[in-house]
Amino acid sequence: MINLLSTVTRFLIYSAYYLVILYSFRNLCGYSNSENSSH
């Protein structure tokens, strides 16, 4: 049970970390794309 809990916790931490990176990367791409289209 303890092993399962630690596995789930690790998965949640990794998935949250991945989502944060993906979200900020998408924002950077969105900003650069909007700048290029405005120019």
mmCIF entry with sequence, helices, sheets and N, C-alpha, C, O atoms, coordinates in Angstrom:
data_MODEL
# 
_entry.id   MODEL 
# 
_entity.id                         1 
_entity.type                       polymer 
_entity.pdbx_number_of_molecules   1 
# 
_entity_poly.entity_id                      1 
_entity_poly.type                           'polypeptide(L)' 
_entity_poly.nstd_linkage                   no 
_entity_poly.nstd_monomer                   no 
_entity_poly.pdbx_seq_one_letter_code       MINLLSTVTRFLIYSAYYLVILYSFRNLCGYSNSENSSH 
_entity_poly.pdbx_seq_one_letter_code_can   MINLLSTVTRFLIYSAYYLVILYSFRNLCGYSNSENSSH 
_entity_poly.pdbx_strand_id                 A 
# 
loop_
_entity_poly_seq.entity_id 
_entity_poly_seq.num 
_entity_poly_seq.mon_id 
_entity_poly_seq.hetero 
1 1  MET n 
1 2  ILE n 
1 3  ASN n 
1 4  LEU n 
1 5  LEU n 
1 6  SER n 
1 7  THR n 
1 8  VAL n 
1 9  THR n 
1 10 ARG n 
1 11 PHE n 
1 12 LEU n 
1 13 ILE n 
1 14 TYR n 
1 15 SER n 
1 16 ALA n 
1 17 TYR n 
1 18 TYR n 
1 19 LEU n 
1 20 VAL n 
1 21 ILE n 
1 22 LEU n 
1 23 TYR n 
1 24 SER n 
1 25 PHE n 
1 26 ARG n 
1 27 ASN n 
1 28 LEU n 
1 29 CYS n 
1 30 GLY n 
1 31 TYR n 
1 32 SER n 
1 33 ASN n 
1 34 SER n 
1 35 GLU n 
1 36 ASN n 
1 37 SER n 
1 38 SER n 
1 39 HIS n 
# 
_struct_asym.id          A 
_struct_asym.entity_id   1 
# 
_struct_conf.conf_type_id            HELX_P 
_struct_conf.id                      HELX_P1 
_struct_conf.pdbx_PDB_helix_id       AA1 
_struct_conf.beg_label_comp_id       ILE 
_struct_conf.beg_label_asym_id       A 
_struct_conf.beg_label_seq_id        2 
_struct_conf.pdbx_beg_PDB_ins_code   ? 
_struct_conf.end_label_comp_id       SER 
_struct_conf.end_label_asym_id       A 
_struct_conf.end_label_seq_id        38 
_struct_conf.pdbx_end_PDB_ins_code   ? 
_struct_conf.beg_auth_comp_id        ILE 
_struct_conf.beg_auth_asym_id        A 
_struct_conf.beg_auth_seq_id         2 
_struct_conf.end_auth_comp_id        SER 
_struct_conf.end_auth_asym_id        A 
_struct_conf.end_auth_seq_id         38 
_struct_conf.pdbx_PDB_helix_class    1 
_struct_conf.details                 ? 
_struct_conf.pdbx_PDB_helix_length   37 
# 
_struct_conf_type.id          HELX_P 
_struct_conf_type.criteria    ? 
_struct_conf_type.reference   ? 
# 
loop_
_atom_site.group_PDB 
_atom_site.id 
_atom_site.type_symbol 
_atom_site.label_atom_id 
_atom_site.label_alt_id 
_atom_site.label_comp_id 
_atom_site.label_asym_id 
_atom_site.label_entity_id 
_atom_site.label_seq_id 
_atom_site.pdbx_PDB_ins_code 
_atom_site.Cartn_x 
_atom_site.Cartn_y 
_atom_site.Cartn_z 
_atom_site.occupancy 
_atom_site.B_iso_or_equiv 
_atom_site.pdbx_formal_charge 
_atom_site.auth_seq_id 
_atom_site.auth_comp_id 
_atom_site.auth_asym_id 
_atom_site.auth_atom_id 
_atom_site.pdbx_PDB_model_num 
ATOM 1   N N  . MET A 1 1  ? 0.844 -1.204 0.000   1.00 0.00 ? 1  MET A N  1 
ATOM 2   C CA . MET A 1 1  ? 0.000 0.000  0.000   1.00 0.00 ? 1  MET A CA 1 
ATOM 3   C C  . MET A 1 1  ? 0.874 1.248  0.000   1.00 0.00 ? 1  MET A C  1 
ATOM 4   O O  . MET A 1 1  ? 0.620 2.193  -0.746  1.00 0.00 ? 1  MET A O  1 
ATOM 5   N N  . ILE A 1 2  ? 1.910 1.245  0.845   1.00 0.00 ? 2  ILE A N  1 
ATOM 6   C CA . ILE A 1 2  ? 2.798 2.410  0.910   1.00 0.00 ? 2  ILE A CA 1 
ATOM 7   C C  . ILE A 1 2  ? 3.519 2.594  -0.427  1.00 0.00 ? 2  ILE A C  1 
ATOM 8   O O  . ILE A 1 2  ? 3.703 3.718  -0.894  1.00 0.00 ? 2  ILE A O  1 
ATOM 9   N N  . ASN A 1 3  ? 3.925 1.472  -1.039  1.00 0.00 ? 3  ASN A N  1 
ATOM 10  C CA . ASN A 1 3  ? 4.619 1.549  -2.316  1.00 0.00 ? 3  ASN A CA 1 
ATOM 11  C C  . ASN A 1 3  ? 3.701 2.136  -3.388  1.00 0.00 ? 3  ASN A C  1 
ATOM 12  O O  . ASN A 1 3  ? 4.132 2.963  -4.191  1.00 0.00 ? 3  ASN A O  1 
ATOM 13  N N  . LEU A 1 4  ? 2.436 1.709  -3.401  1.00 0.00 ? 4  LEU A N  1 
ATOM 14  C CA . LEU A 1 4  ? 1.477 2.218  -4.380  1.00 0.00 ? 4  LEU A CA 1 
ATOM 15  C C  . LEU A 1 4  ? 1.261 3.715  -4.188  1.00 0.00 ? 4  LEU A C  1 
ATOM 16  O O  . LEU A 1 4  ? 1.215 4.470  -5.159  1.00 0.00 ? 4  LEU A O  1 
ATOM 17  N N  . LEU A 1 5  ? 1.131 4.139  -2.939  1.00 0.00 ? 5  LEU A N  1 
ATOM 18  C CA . LEU A 1 5  ? 0.906 5.551  -2.649  1.00 0.00 ? 5  LEU A CA 1 
ATOM 19  C C  . LEU A 1 5  ? 2.085 6.385  -3.132  1.00 0.00 ? 5  LEU A C  1 
ATOM 20  O O  . LEU A 1 5  ? 1.893 7.453  -3.714  1.00 0.00 ? 5  LEU A O  1 
ATOM 21  N N  . SER A 1 6  ? 3.301 5.906  -2.894  1.00 0.00 ? 6  SER A N  1 
ATOM 22  C CA . SER A 1 6  ? 4.480 6.659  -3.315  1.00 0.00 ? 6  SER A CA 1 
ATOM 23  C C  . SER A 1 6  ? 4.574 6.701  -4.833  1.00 0.00 ? 6  SER A C  1 
ATOM 24  O O  . SER A 1 6  ? 5.032 7.696  -5.394  1.00 0.00 ? 6  SER A O  1 
ATOM 25  N N  . THR A 1 7  ? 4.149 5.637  -5.504  1.00 0.00 ? 7  THR A N  1 
ATOM 26  C CA . THR A 1 7  ? 4.168 5.615  -6.976  1.00 0.00 ? 7  THR A CA 1 
ATOM 27  C C  . THR A 1 7  ? 3.169 6.623  -7.530  1.00 0.00 ? 7  THR A C  1 
ATOM 28  O O  . THR A 1 7  ? 3.479 7.352  -8.472  1.00 0.00 ? 7  THR A O  1 
ATOM 29  N N  . VAL A 1 8  ? 1.978 6.665  -6.952  1.00 0.00 ? 8  VAL A N  1 
ATOM 30  C CA . VAL A 1 8  ? 0.953 7.613  -7.402  1.00 0.00 ? 8  VAL A CA 1 
ATOM 31  C C  . VAL A 1 8  ? 1.415 9.045  -7.155  1.00 0.00 ? 8  VAL A C  1 
ATOM 32  O O  . VAL A 1 8  ? 1.239 9.913  -8.010  1.00 0.00 ? 8  VAL A O  1 
ATOM 33  N N  . THR A 1 9  ? 2.003 9.291  -5.990  1.00 0.00 ? 9  THR A N  1 
ATOM 34  C CA . THR A 1 9  ? 2.483 10.637 -5.667  1.00 0.00 ? 9  THR A CA 1 
ATOM 35  C C  . THR A 1 9  ? 3.558 11.070 -6.653  1.00 0.00 ? 9  THR A C  1 
ATOM 36  O O  . THR A 1 9  ? 3.550 12.202 -7.137  1.00 0.00 ? 9  THR A O  1 
ATOM 37  N N  . ARG A 1 10 ? 4.487 10.159 -6.947  1.00 0.00 ? 10 ARG A N  1 
ATOM 38  C CA . ARG A 1 10 ? 5.557 10.479 -7.894  1.00 0.00 ? 10 ARG A CA 1 
ATOM 39  C C  . ARG A 1 10 ? 4.979 10.778 -9.270  1.00 0.00 ? 10 ARG A C  1 
ATOM 40  O O  . ARG A 1 10 ? 5.442 11.691 -9.954  1.00 0.00 ? 10 ARG A O  1 
ATOM 41  N N  . PHE A 1 11 ? 3.968 10.011 -9.681  1.00 0.00 ? 11 PHE A N  1 
ATOM 42  C CA . PHE A 1 11 ? 3.340 10.221 -10.985 1.00 0.00 ? 11 PHE A CA 1 
ATOM 43  C C  . PHE A 1 11 ? 2.666 11.592 -11.044 1.00 0.00 ? 11 PHE A C  1 
ATOM 44  O O  . PHE A 1 11 ? 2.770 12.296 -12.048 1.00 0.00 ? 11 PHE A O  1 
ATOM 45  N N  . LEU A 1 12 ? 1.971 11.970 -9.960  1.00 0.00 ? 12 LEU A N  1 
ATOM 46  C CA . LEU A 1 12 ? 1.299 13.270 -9.928  1.00 0.00 ? 12 LEU A CA 1 
ATOM 47  C C  . LEU A 1 12 ? 2.312 14.403 -10.000 1.00 0.00 ? 12 LEU A C  1 
ATOM 48  O O  . LEU A 1 12 ? 2.080 15.399 -10.685 1.00 0.00 ? 12 LEU A O  1 
ATOM 49  N N  . ILE A 1 13 ? 3.437 14.260 -9.295  1.00 0.00 ? 13 ILE A N  1 
ATOM 50  C CA . ILE A 1 13 ? 4.466 15.302 -9.307  1.00 0.00 ? 13 ILE A CA 1 
ATOM 51  C C  . ILE A 1 13 ? 5.053 15.443 -10.707 1.00 0.00 ? 13 ILE A C  1 
ATOM 52  O O  . ILE A 1 13 ? 5.218 16.555 -11.210 1.00 0.00 ? 13 ILE A O  1 
ATOM 53  N N  . TYR A 1 14 ? 5.369 14.304 -11.338 1.00 0.00 ? 14 TYR A N  1 
ATOM 54  C CA . TYR A 1 14 ? 5.949 14.356 -12.684 1.00 0.00 ? 14 TYR A CA 1 
ATOM 55  C C  . TYR A 1 14 ? 4.962 14.930 -13.693 1.00 0.00 ? 14 TYR A C  1 
ATOM 56  O O  . TYR A 1 14 ? 5.346 15.734 -14.542 1.00 0.00 ? 14 TYR A O  1 
ATOM 57  N N  . SER A 1 15 ? 3.692 14.528 -13.612 1.00 0.00 ? 15 SER A N  1 
ATOM 58  C CA . SER A 1 15 ? 2.702 15.012 -14.570 1.00 0.00 ? 15 SER A CA 1 
ATOM 59  C C  . SER A 1 15 ? 2.456 16.511 -14.387 1.00 0.00 ? 15 SER A C  1 
ATOM 60  O O  . SER A 1 15 ? 2.294 17.237 -15.367 1.00 0.00 ? 15 SER A O  1 
ATOM 61  N N  . ALA A 1 16 ? 2.428 16.978 -13.130 1.00 0.00 ? 16 ALA A N  1 
ATOM 62  C CA . ALA A 1 16 ? 2.235 18.404 -12.871 1.00 0.00 ? 16 ALA A CA 1 
ATOM 63  C C  . ALA A 1 16 ? 3.425 19.195 -13.400 1.00 0.00 ? 16 ALA A C  1 
ATOM 64  O O  . ALA A 1 16 ? 3.252 20.256 -13.999 1.00 0.00 ? 16 ALA A O  1 
ATOM 65  N N  . TYR A 1 17 ? 4.640 18.678 -13.177 1.00 0.00 ? 17 TYR A N  1 
ATOM 66  C CA . TYR A 1 17 ? 5.861 19.329 -13.657 1.00 0.00 ? 17 TYR A CA 1 
ATOM 67  C C  . TYR A 1 17 ? 5.850 19.408 -15.175 1.00 0.00 ? 17 TYR A C  1 
ATOM 68  O O  . TYR A 1 17 ? 6.228 20.431 -15.747 1.00 0.00 ? 17 TYR A O  1 
ATOM 69  N N  . TYR A 1 18 ? 5.418 18.330 -15.835 1.00 0.00 ? 18 TYR A N  1 
ATOM 70  C CA . TYR A 1 18 ? 5.370 18.293 -17.294 1.00 0.00 ? 18 TYR A CA 1 
ATOM 71  C C  . TYR A 1 18 ? 4.338 19.286 -17.823 1.00 0.00 ? 18 TYR A C  1 
ATOM 72  O O  . TYR A 1 18 ? 4.585 19.970 -18.816 1.00 0.00 ? 18 TYR A O  1 
ATOM 73  N N  . LEU A 1 19 ? 3.178 19.366 -17.159 1.00 0.00 ? 19 LEU A N  1 
ATOM 74  C CA . LEU A 1 19 ? 2.136 20.280 -17.602 1.00 0.00 ? 19 LEU A CA 1 
ATOM 75  C C  . LEU A 1 19 ? 2.590 21.731 -17.483 1.00 0.00 ? 19 LEU A C  1 
ATOM 76  O O  . LEU A 1 19 ? 2.286 22.552 -18.347 1.00 0.00 ? 19 LEU A O  1 
ATOM 77  N N  . VAL A 1 20 ? 3.320 22.047 -16.408 1.00 0.00 ? 20 VAL A N  1 
ATOM 78  C CA . VAL A 1 20 ? 3.809 23.421 -16.220 1.00 0.00 ? 20 VAL A CA 1 
ATOM 79  C C  . VAL A 1 20 ? 4.775 23.792 -17.342 1.00 0.00 ? 20 VAL A C  1 
ATOM 80  O O  . VAL A 1 20 ? 4.689 24.882 -17.906 1.00 0.00 ? 20 VAL A O  1 
ATOM 81  N N  . ILE A 1 21 ? 5.696 22.880 -17.665 1.00 0.00 ? 21 ILE A N  1 
ATOM 82  C CA . ILE A 1 21 ? 6.664 23.147 -18.740 1.00 0.00 ? 21 ILE A CA 1 
ATOM 83  C C  . ILE A 1 21 ? 5.937 23.285 -20.077 1.00 0.00 ? 21 ILE A C  1 
ATOM 84  O O  . ILE A 1 21 ? 6.216 24.200 -20.851 1.00 0.00 ? 21 ILE A O  1 
ATOM 85  N N  . LEU A 1 22 ? 5.006 22.371 -20.340 1.00 0.00 ? 22 LEU A N  1 
ATOM 86  C CA . LEU A 1 22 ? 4.277 22.407 -21.607 1.00 0.00 ? 22 LEU A CA 1 
ATOM 87  C C  . LEU A 1 22 ? 3.462 23.697 -21.717 1.00 0.00 ? 22 LEU A C  1 
ATOM 88  O O  . LEU A 1 22 ? 3.409 24.305 -22.786 1.00 0.00 ? 22 LEU A O  1 
ATOM 89  N N  . TYR A 1 23 ? 2.826 24.117 -20.619 1.00 0.00 ? 23 TYR A N  1 
ATOM 90  C CA . TYR A 1 23 ? 1.993 25.320 -20.621 1.00 0.00 ? 23 TYR A CA 1 
ATOM 91  C C  . TYR A 1 23 ? 2.830 26.570 -20.861 1.00 0.00 ? 23 TYR A C  1 
ATOM 92  O O  . TYR A 1 23 ? 2.447 27.429 -21.655 1.00 0.00 ? 23 TYR A O  1 
ATOM 93  N N  . SER A 1 24 ? 3.989 26.681 -20.170 1.00 0.00 ? 24 SER A N  1 
ATOM 94  C CA . SER A 1 24 ? 4.824 27.870 -20.365 1.00 0.00 ? 24 SER A CA 1 
ATOM 95  C C  . SER A 1 24 ? 5.441 27.869 -21.754 1.00 0.00 ? 24 SER A C  1 
ATOM 96  O O  . SER A 1 24 ? 5.588 28.926 -22.367 1.00 0.00 ? 24 SER A O  1 
ATOM 97  N N  . PHE A 1 25 ? 5.804 26.691 -22.256 1.00 0.00 ? 25 PHE A N  1 
ATOM 98  C CA . PHE A 1 25 ? 6.369 26.613 -23.606 1.00 0.00 ? 25 PHE A CA 1 
ATOM 99  C C  . PHE A 1 25 ? 5.325 27.037 -24.633 1.00 0.00 ? 25 PHE A C  1 
ATOM 100 O O  . PHE A 1 25 ? 5.651 27.718 -25.606 1.00 0.00 ? 25 PHE A O  1 
ATOM 101 N N  . ARG A 1 26 ? 4.058 26.633 -24.418 1.00 0.00 ? 26 ARG A N  1 
ATOM 102 C CA . ARG A 1 26 ? 2.993 27.006 -25.343 1.00 0.00 ? 26 ARG A CA 1 
ATOM 103 C C  . ARG A 1 26 ? 2.753 28.513 -25.281 1.00 0.00 ? 26 ARG A C  1 
ATOM 104 O O  . ARG A 1 26 ? 2.474 29.140 -26.303 1.00 0.00 ? 26 ARG A O  1 
ATOM 105 N N  . ASN A 1 27 ? 2.860 29.096 -24.086 1.00 0.00 ? 27 ASN A N  1 
ATOM 106 C CA . ASN A 1 27 ? 2.678 30.541 -23.952 1.00 0.00 ? 27 ASN A CA 1 
ATOM 107 C C  . ASN A 1 27 ? 3.776 31.292 -24.692 1.00 0.00 ? 27 ASN A C  1 
ATOM 108 O O  . ASN A 1 27 ? 3.507 32.290 -25.360 1.00 0.00 ? 27 ASN A O  1 
ATOM 109 N N  . LEU A 1 28 ? 5.025 30.812 -24.575 1.00 0.00 ? 28 LEU A N  1 
ATOM 110 C CA . LEU A 1 28 ? 6.134 31.460 -25.273 1.00 0.00 ? 28 LEU A CA 1 
ATOM 111 C C  . LEU A 1 28 ? 5.909 31.402 -26.779 1.00 0.00 ? 28 LEU A C  1 
ATOM 112 O O  . LEU A 1 28 ? 6.120 32.391 -27.479 1.00 0.00 ? 28 LEU A O  1 
ATOM 113 N N  . CYS A 1 29 ? 5.483 30.247 -27.274 1.00 0.00 ? 29 CYS A N  1 
ATOM 114 C CA . CYS A 1 29 ? 5.226 30.102 -28.710 1.00 0.00 ? 29 CYS A CA 1 
ATOM 115 C C  . CYS A 1 29 ? 4.063 31.006 -29.115 1.00 0.00 ? 29 CYS A C  1 
ATOM 116 O O  . CYS A 1 29 ? 4.099 31.617 -30.183 1.00 0.00 ? 29 CYS A O  1 
ATOM 117 N N  . GLY A 1 30 ? 3.049 31.096 -28.285 1.00 0.00 ? 30 GLY A N  1 
ATOM 118 C CA . GLY A 1 30 ? 1.885 31.926 -28.587 1.00 0.00 ? 30 GLY A CA 1 
ATOM 119 C C  . GLY A 1 30 ? 2.264 33.398 -28.655 1.00 0.00 ? 30 GLY A C  1 
ATOM 120 O O  . GLY A 1 30 ? 1.797 34.123 -29.534 1.00 0.00 ? 30 GLY A O  1 
ATOM 121 N N  . TYR A 1 31 ? 3.117 33.846 -27.722 1.00 0.00 ? 31 TYR A N  1 
ATOM 122 C CA . TYR A 1 31 ? 3.534 35.246 -27.710 1.00 0.00 ? 31 TYR A CA 1 
ATOM 123 C C  . TYR A 1 31 ? 4.360 35.572 -28.949 1.00 0.00 ? 31 TYR A C  1 
ATOM 124 O O  . TYR A 1 31 ? 4.137 36.601 -29.588 1.00 0.00 ? 31 TYR A O  1 
ATOM 125 N N  . SER A 1 32 ? 5.311 34.707 -29.296 1.00 0.00 ? 32 SER A N  1 
ATOM 126 C CA . SER A 1 32 ? 6.160 34.969 -30.456 1.00 0.00 ? 32 SER A CA 1 
ATOM 127 C C  . SER A 1 32 ? 5.324 34.922 -31.734 1.00 0.00 ? 32 SER A C  1 
ATOM 128 O O  . SER A 1 32 ? 5.564 35.699 -32.657 1.00 0.00 ? 32 SER A O  1 
ATOM 129 N N  . ASN A 1 33 ? 4.348 34.023 -31.794 1.00 0.00 ? 33 ASN A N  1 
ATOM 130 C CA . ASN A 1 33 ? 3.506 33.937 -32.984 1.00 0.00 ? 33 ASN A CA 1 
ATOM 131 C C  . ASN A 1 33 ? 2.637 35.191 -33.119 1.00 0.00 ? 33 ASN A C  1 
ATOM 132 O O  . ASN A 1 33 ? 2.457 35.694 -34.228 1.00 0.00 ? 33 ASN A O  1 
ATOM 133 N N  . SER A 1 34 ? 2.100 35.699 -32.013 1.00 0.00 ? 34 SER A N  1 
ATOM 134 C CA . SER A 1 34 ? 1.259 36.890 -32.071 1.00 0.00 ? 34 SER A CA 1 
ATOM 135 C C  . SER A 1 34 ? 2.098 38.102 -32.462 1.00 0.00 ? 34 SER A C  1 
ATOM 136 O O  . SER A 1 34 ? 1.622 38.975 -33.189 1.00 0.00 ? 34 SER A O  1 
ATOM 137 N N  . GLU A 1 35 ? 3.350 38.164 -31.984 1.00 0.00 ? 35 GLU A N  1 
ATOM 138 C CA . GLU A 1 35 ? 4.234 39.270 -32.356 1.00 0.00 ? 35 GLU A CA 1 
ATOM 139 C C  . GLU A 1 35 ? 4.533 39.223 -33.849 1.00 0.00 ? 35 GLU A C  1 
ATOM 140 O O  . GLU A 1 35 ? 4.522 40.256 -34.519 1.00 0.00 ? 35 GLU A O  1 
ATOM 141 N N  . ASN A 1 36 ? 4.799 38.031 -34.371 1.00 0.00 ? 36 ASN A N  1 
ATOM 142 C CA . ASN A 1 36 ? 5.109 37.899 -35.789 1.00 0.00 ? 36 ASN A CA 1 
ATOM 143 C C  . ASN A 1 36 ? 3.901 38.274 -36.647 1.00 0.00 ? 36 ASN A C  1 
ATOM 144 O O  . ASN A 1 36 ? 4.066 38.901 -37.693 1.00 0.00 ? 36 ASN A O  1 
ATOM 145 N N  . SER A 1 37 ? 2.701 37.907 -36.229 1.00 0.00 ? 37 SER A N  1 
ATOM 146 C CA . SER A 1 37 ? 1.514 38.199 -37.020 1.00 0.00 ? 37 SER A CA 1 
ATOM 147 C C  . SER A 1 37 ? 1.197 39.700 -36.952 1.00 0.00 ? 37 SER A C  1 
ATOM 148 O O  . SER A 1 37 ? 0.703 40.264 -37.928 1.00 0.00 ? 37 SER A O  1 
ATOM 149 N N  . SER A 1 38 ? 1.475 40.353 -35.814 1.00 0.00 ? 38 SER A N  1 
ATOM 150 C CA . SER A 1 38 ? 1.195 41.786 -35.697 1.00 0.00 ? 38 SER A CA 1 
ATOM 151 C C  . SER A 1 38 ? 2.171 42.587 -36.557 1.00 0.00 ? 38 SER A C  1 
ATOM 152 O O  . SER A 1 38 ? 1.802 43.622 -37.113 1.00 0.00 ? 38 SER A O  1 
ATOM 153 N N  . HIS A 1 39 ? 3.404 42.118 -36.668 1.00 0.00 ? 39 HIS A N  1 
ATOM 154 C CA . HIS A 1 39 ? 4.376 42.801 -37.532 1.00 0.00 ? 39 HIS A CA 1 
ATOM 155 C C  . HIS A 1 39 ? 4.139 42.350 -38.968 1.00 0.00 ? 39 HIS A C  1 
ATOM 156 O O  . HIS A 1 39 ? 4.840 42.793 -39.878 1.00 0.00 ? 39 HIS A O  1 
# 
